[in-house]
Amino acid sequence: MIRQAVIDDVSLAKAVRRAGGRVWLGLADRVDSIRPYPDLADLWRMVARSAYAQLRHNPPALLGTVAGLALVYLAPPVTLAAGLLTGDGPAAWAGGAAWAVMTGTYLPMLRYYRQPPWLAPLLPYTALLYLLMTVDSAVRHYRGQGAAWKGRTYARPEAAPDR
C-alpha cells in the first residue's frame, strides 16, 4: 500500500493511525532534508508530482485551492497595484494593508528558519509559484502522465478513495 503511494509519508501516517498509533506533525529543529532541490525545476517537479494527488484528484478541490491562494496571497498586491494605477486610494490602502499583515505574519517563520526578513514581502510570489505548480500537477494528471518519483512513474489512478 505504501510502496505504490505517490505521497508515501501520508500513507504511512494513515497506516500508523489505523494500527492505533499516534502521529505528530510539527516544526522540529533537528530535521534535515535528504533530498536537495537545488533549483526551481527540481522543486517544481517535486510539488507537481504530489499536489493534485494531495487534493485527491478532485476538480472542485483544485478550484477551491486556486481560488483560495489567489484571494489570500495574490489579491492584496494586485489590489494595491490597481489602486495606485487608477488613483483609488481606499483600494490601494486596503491592498497595501493586507499585504503588510501578510508580510508581518510571515516574519516569525522566516526567523525560525533563519532566513532574511526582506523575503517576507515576496510571499505572494511564492504563492503564485505554488499555485502554478499545483495546476501543472493537475494538467499532468489529466494528460495521463502520472506522477514521476524515485525513478518510477505512477499510473493515473481511476479513482481517488480516502483510505
Salt bridges, closest charged atoms under 4 A:
ASP8 OD2 - LYS150 NZ 3.58
ASP42 OD1 - ARG45 NH2 2.44
ASP136 OD2 - ARG140 NE 2.78
ASP162 OD1 - LYS14 NZ 3.01
ASP162 OD1 - ARG56 NH2 3.30
